[in-house]
Amino acid sequence: MSNFSMAKVVVVTGANSGIGLALCERLLSDDAQIRLCLACRNPKRAEAARAALLDSHPTADVTLLKVDVGCVASVLQAAEELKRRYQRVDYLYLNAGIMPNPRVSIKAFFTGLFSSKAISMFATGEGLLTQEDRVTEDGLQEVFETNVFGHFILIRELGPLLCNAGSPSQVIWTSSSNARRSAFSLTDYQHSQGTEPYSSSKYATDLLSLALNEHFNQQGLYSSVICPGLVMTNLTYGIFPSFFWTLIMPIMLLIRIFTNTFTLTPYNGAEALVWLFRQKPESLNPLAKYHSLTSGLGNSYVKPVKMDLDYDTSKRFYEKLLALEKQVRERVL
């Protein structure tokens, strides 16, 4: 059997910057033989990311795939292209996500800064951030479609490439410590009525991961979720003006001595994603979220944390997604 057919196929959504790009760089350093596919919305940025990766790994197999997970038609097209290219997918990293127009409550920020909640407030954004959502062309809430539903459709479409009992595949979600049960509701799972669509969407990915394991473990598909910690990416920098970050960075480095969730760099934030690449998926706990952590001295490590989930809610949410998929397919196709 040739090395080419033995090489692991790795698809990463949102791979052109931040944690996604850092993950790709680290995976190529870990295993130069992988066939890496950067699945991105913006072809220009994706091409720049590919060039950067080939600069440090000139012989690497790095291809591009155009996909906008906030658009079902784009996801269906991308899935067809993947089925043409590959016979199987070993790792599907679902990393693309949005936090639209986050607004910060300055009052909550300064009140929280000098309270016992300072560290948890920074780590989760709880009470600090609200977002304005909008409706997509598919008639869905944008944050829900981009962070959850588009990826769900991608998994459903790639079933034949992911389900192979003889050789397990991994679906790995970039979740968040911002995923909170209180922000999510089964009766409003798209979060059209609330002000925390990002938190709701991340809790939804955790629920979905659990349901995928229930449905597909026996067919060789395993799903895990990670939290990258507080990382400075385009998403984070969009929250405050740049001068604010310059001002606050010394405080954050100081807080980092007392908390390990301030990973700060995309390289550190990708720690749990890379760690999962090296694990036997059968040995992982479906109820654990794998956190990227960085010590005060800057050493990165991974810690599993039990998620606030239950199987019943997970099952009911999965059924709702299947029903929604049917409706949307009828509209799109």
C-alpha positions as CSV (number, residue, x, y, z in Angstrom):
1,M,0.0,0.0,0.0
2,S,1.4,3.4,-0.9
3,N,2.3,6.1,1.6
4,F,-0.3,8.3,-0.1
5,S,-3.2,6.0,0.6
6,M,-1.9,5.5,4.2
7,A,-1.7,9.2,4.9
8,K,-4.3,10.6,7.2
9,V,-6.8,13.1,5.7
10,V,-7.4,16.1,7.9
11,V,-10.1,18.8,7.0
12,V,-10.1,22.0,9.0
13,T,-12.9,24.6,8.7
14,G,-11.9,28.2,9.5
15,A,-8.2,27.3,8.8
16,N,-7.0,30.6,7.4
17,S,-6.2,32.5,10.6
18,G,-6.1,32.3,14.4
19,I,-6.5,28.9,16.1
20,G,-7.3,27.1,12.8
21,L,-4.0,28.2,11.2
22,A,-2.0,27.5,14.3
23,L,-3.5,24.0,14.4
24,C,-2.6,23.3,10.8
25,E,1.0,24.5,11.4
26,R,1.3,22.3,14.5
27,L,-0.3,19.2,12.8
28,L,2.2,19.4,9.9
29,S,5.1,19.6,12.4
30,D,3.6,16.6,14.2
31,D,3.0,14.5,11.0
32,A,4.4,15.8,7.7
33,Q,2.6,13.0,5.8
34,I,-1.0,14.2,6.4
35,R,-3.2,15.3,3.5
36,L,-4.4,18.7,4.9
37,C,-7.4,20.5,3.5
38,L,-8.1,24.1,4.5
39,A,-11.8,24.6,4.3
40,C,-12.4,28.4,4.3
41,R,-14.9,31.0,3.3
42,N,-12.4,33.5,1.9
43,P,-10.3,32.1,-1.0
44,K,-7.7,34.9,-0.9
45,R,-7.0,34.4,2.8
46,A,-7.0,30.6,2.4
47,E,-4.4,30.9,-0.3
48,A,-2.2,33.2,1.9
49,A,-2.5,30.6,4.7
50,R,-1.6,27.8,2.4
51,A,1.5,29.7,1.2
52,A,2.6,30.3,4.8
53,L,2.2,26.6,5.6
54,L,4.1,25.5,2.5
55,D,6.8,28.1,3.4
56,S,7.6,26.2,6.6
57,H,6.6,22.7,5.2
58,P,7.6,22.8,1.5
59,T,6.7,19.2,0.7
60,A,3.4,19.1,2.5
61,D,0.1,18.1,0.8
62,V,-2.0,21.2,1.5
63,T,-5.2,21.8,-0.6
64,L,-8.0,24.4,-0.4
65,L,-11.7,24.0,-0.3
66,K,-14.2,26.9,-0.5
67,V,-17.0,26.6,2.0
68,D,-19.2,29.0,3.9
69,V,-20.7,27.1,6.8
70,G,-23.3,29.9,7.1
71,C,-24.8,28.8,3.8
72,V,-26.3,25.3,3.3
73,A,-25.9,25.4,-0.5
74,S,-22.1,26.1,0.0
75,V,-21.8,23.3,2.5
76,L,-23.5,20.8,0.2
77,Q,-21.2,21.8,-2.7
78,A,-18.1,21.5,-0.5
79,A,-19.2,18.1,0.7
80,E,-19.6,16.9,-2.9
81,E,-16.1,18.2,-3.6
82,L,-14.6,16.3,-0.6
83,K,-16.3,13.1,-1.7
84,R,-14.7,13.5,-5.1
85,R,-11.3,14.1,-3.6
86,Y,-11.1,11.6,-0.8
87,Q,-12.2,8.0,0.0
88,R,-12.3,8.8,3.7
89,V,-11.7,11.7,6.2
90,D,-9.8,10.8,9.3
91,Y,-10.1,14.1,11.2
92,L,-12.7,16.7,10.7
93,Y,-11.9,19.9,12.7
94,L,-15.0,22.1,13.0
95,N,-13.2,25.3,14.0
96,A,-15.0,28.0,11.9
97,G,-17.3,30.3,14.0
98,I,-18.5,33.8,14.4
99,M,-19.3,36.2,17.2
100,P,-21.1,39.0,15.4
101,N,-20.9,42.6,16.5
102,P,-20.0,41.8,20.1
103,R,-20.9,44.7,22.4
104,V,-19.2,45.2,25.7
105,S,-21.0,46.5,28.8
106,I,-18.3,48.9,30.0
107,K,-20.1,49.2,33.4
108,A,-20.1,45.4,33.8
109,F,-16.4,45.4,32.8
110,F,-15.3,47.9,35.4
111,T,-17.6,46.5,38.1
112,G,-16.3,43.0,37.4
113,L,-12.6,44.0,37.1
114,F,-12.4,44.7,40.9
115,S,-14.6,41.8,42.0
116,S,-14.1,38.2,42.9
117,K,-15.6,37.3,39.5
118,A,-12.8,39.1,37.5
119,I,-11.1,35.9,36.4
120,S,-14.3,34.0,35.4
121,M,-15.7,37.1,33.7
122,F,-12.6,37.3,31.5
123,A,-12.4,33.6,30.8
124,T,-16.1,33.2,29.8
125,G,-17.2,36.7,28.9
126,E,-20.2,36.1,31.1
127,G,-22.3,39.3,31.6
128,L,-19.6,41.2,29.6
129,L,-20.6,40.5,26.0
130,T,-23.9,40.7,24.1
131,Q,-24.2,40.1,20.4
132,E,-26.6,41.2,17.7
133,D,-27.6,38.3,15.5
134,R,-29.2,38.4,12.0
135,V,-31.1,36.1,9.7
136,T,-29.3,34.4,6.8
137,E,-30.5,33.7,3.3
138,D,-31.5,30.2,4.4
139,G,-33.9,31.9,6.9
140,L,-31.8,30.8,10.0
141,Q,-30.1,32.8,12.7
142,E,-26.6,33.5,11.5
143,V,-24.7,32.5,14.6
144,F,-26.6,29.2,14.9
145,E,-26.2,28.4,11.2
146,T,-22.5,29.2,11.1
147,N,-21.4,27.7,14.4
148,V,-23.7,24.7,14.6
149,F,-26.0,23.8,11.7
150,G,-23.7,24.3,8.7
151,H,-21.2,21.9,10.5
152,F,-24.0,19.5,11.3
153,I,-25.0,19.3,7.6
154,L,-21.3,18.8,6.6
155,I,-21.1,15.8,9.0
156,R,-24.3,14.4,7.7
157,E,-23.1,14.7,4.1
158,L,-19.7,13.2,4.8
159,G,-21.1,10.2,6.7
160,P,-19.7,7.7,4.1
161,L,-16.2,9.2,4.5
162,L,-16.3,9.4,8.3
163,C,-18.1,6.1,9.3
164,N,-15.6,3.3,8.9
165,A,-15.7,0.9,11.9
166,G,-12.4,-0.7,11.0
167,S,-10.5,2.7,11.2
168,P,-12.2,5.3,13.5
169,S,-12.5,8.9,12.5
170,Q,-12.6,12.0,14.7
171,V,-14.9,15.0,14.6
172,I,-13.4,17.7,16.8
173,W,-15.3,20.9,17.6
174,T,-13.8,24.2,18.8
175,S,-16.2,25.0,21.6
176,S,-15.8,27.5,24.4
177,S,-16.0,27.9,28.2
178,N,-18.7,30.5,27.1
179,A,-21.0,27.5,26.4
180,R,-23.6,27.8,29.2
181,R,-26.8,25.8,29.7
182,S,-28.5,29.0,30.9
183,A,-28.0,30.6,27.4
184,F,-29.6,27.6,25.6
185,S,-33.2,26.6,25.2
186,L,-34.7,23.7,23.3
187,T,-37.7,25.8,22.5
188,D,-35.5,28.5,21.0
189,Y,-32.4,26.6,20.0
190,Q,-31.5,29.1,17.3
191,H,-31.5,31.8,20.0
192,S,-33.7,34.2,18.0
193,Q,-35.2,35.6,21.3
194,G,-32.0,36.1,23.4
195,T,-28.9,38.3,23.5
196,E,-26.3,35.6,23.9
197,P,-26.3,33.7,20.5
198,Y,-22.6,32.8,20.8
199,S,-23.0,31.1,24.2
200,S,-26.1,29.3,23.0
201,S,-24.4,28.1,19.9
202,K,-21.4,26.7,21.8
203,Y,-23.6,24.9,24.2
204,A,-25.5,23.5,21.2
205,T,-22.2,22.1,19.7
206,D,-21.5,20.4,23.1
207,L,-25.0,18.8,23.0
208,L,-24.6,17.8,19.4
209,S,-21.2,16.2,20.0
210,L,-22.8,14.0,22.7
211,A,-25.6,13.0,20.3
212,L,-23.1,12.2,17.5
213,N,-21.3,9.8,19.9
214,E,-24.6,8.1,20.8
215,H,-25.5,7.6,17.1
216,F,-22.2,6.9,15.4
217,N,-19.5,5.4,17.8
218,Q,-20.4,1.9,16.6
219,Q,-19.9,3.0,13.0
220,G,-16.4,4.3,13.9
221,L,-17.1,8.1,14.2
222,Y,-16.1,9.8,17.4
223,S,-16.8,13.4,18.4
224,S,-15.0,15.6,20.9
225,V,-15.1,19.2,22.0
226,I,-12.3,21.5,23.1
227,C,-12.0,24.9,24.7
228,P,-9.0,26.9,23.5
229,G,-9.0,29.2,26.5
230,L,-8.8,33.0,26.1
231,V,-6.9,33.5,22.9
232,M,-6.1,36.8,21.2
233,T,-7.5,36.3,17.6
234,N,-9.4,38.5,15.1
235,L,-12.5,37.5,17.0
236,T,-11.2,38.8,20.3
237,Y,-9.6,41.9,18.8
238,G,-12.9,42.9,17.3
239,I,-14.5,43.3,20.7
240,F,-12.4,46.3,21.9
241,P,-10.4,48.9,20.1
242,S,-6.7,48.0,19.7
243,F,-5.4,50.7,22.2
244,F,-7.6,49.0,24.9
245,W,-5.8,45.7,24.4
246,T,-2.4,47.5,24.7
247,L,-3.6,48.9,28.0
248,I,-5.1,45.7,29.4
249,M,-2.4,43.2,28.3
250,P,-0.2,43.7,31.4
251,I,-3.2,43.1,33.6
252,M,-4.0,39.9,31.6
253,L,-0.5,38.6,31.9
254,L,-0.7,39.3,35.7
255,I,-4.1,37.4,35.9
256,R,-2.5,34.6,34.0
257,I,-0.3,33.8,37.1
258,F,-3.6,33.0,39.0
259,T,-5.5,31.3,36.2
260,N,-4.5,28.8,33.5
261,T,-7.3,29.6,31.0
262,F,-5.4,32.6,29.6
263,T,-3.7,30.8,26.7
264,L,-3.4,34.1,24.8
265,T,-1.7,32.8,21.6
266,P,-3.3,30.8,18.9
267,Y,-0.4,28.3,19.2
268,N,-1.3,27.7,22.9
269,G,-5.0,27.7,22.2
270,A,-4.6,24.8,19.7
271,E,-3.0,22.6,22.4
272,A,-6.2,20.5,23.0
273,L,-6.8,20.2,19.2
274,V,-3.3,18.8,18.6
275,W,-3.6,16.6,21.7
276,L,-6.8,15.0,20.4
277,F,-5.0,14.3,17.1
278,R,-2.7,11.9,19.0
279,Q,-5.4,10.1,21.0
280,K,-7.2,6.8,20.4
281,P,-10.8,8.2,20.0
282,E,-12.3,5.1,21.8
283,S,-10.4,6.1,24.9
284,L,-12.0,9.6,25.1
285,N,-14.8,10.6,27.4
286,P,-17.9,12.0,25.4
287,L,-18.9,14.0,28.5
288,A,-15.6,15.8,28.8
289,K,-14.5,19.1,27.2
290,Y,-10.8,19.1,26.6
291,H,-9.4,22.5,27.7
292,S,-6.2,24.0,26.4
293,L,-4.4,25.5,29.4
294,T,-1.2,27.5,29.9
295,S,0.6,27.8,33.2
296,G,1.9,31.2,34.5
297,L,5.3,30.1,33.2
298,G,3.9,29.7,29.7
299,N,3.7,25.8,29.6
300,S,0.8,24.4,27.7
301,Y,-1.2,21.3,28.7
302,V,-4.7,19.8,28.4
303,K,-7.2,19.0,31.1
304,P,-10.6,17.3,30.6
305,V,-13.5,19.1,32.3
306,K,-16.9,17.4,32.7
307,M,-19.6,19.2,30.7
308,D,-23.0,20.3,32.1
309,L,-25.0,18.1,29.7
310,D,-27.6,15.4,29.8
311,Y,-28.4,12.7,27.3
312,D,-32.1,13.5,27.1
313,T,-31.6,17.1,26.0
314,S,-28.9,16.0,23.6
315,K,-31.2,13.5,22.0
316,R,-34.1,15.9,21.7
317,F,-31.8,18.6,20.2
318,Y,-30.5,16.1,17.6
319,E,-34.1,15.2,16.6
320,K,-34.9,18.9,16.2
321,L,-31.8,19.4,13.9
322,L,-32.9,16.4,11.8
323,A,-36.3,18.0,11.4
324,L,-34.8,21.3,10.5
325,E,-32.4,19.7,8.0
326,K,-35.5,18.2,6.2
327,Q,-37.2,21.6,6.0
328,V,-34.0,23.5,4.8
329,R,-33.2,20.8,2.2
330,E,-36.7,21.2,0.7
331,R,-36.1,25.0,0.4
332,V,-32.5,24.8,-0.8
333,L,-32.7,21.9,-3.3
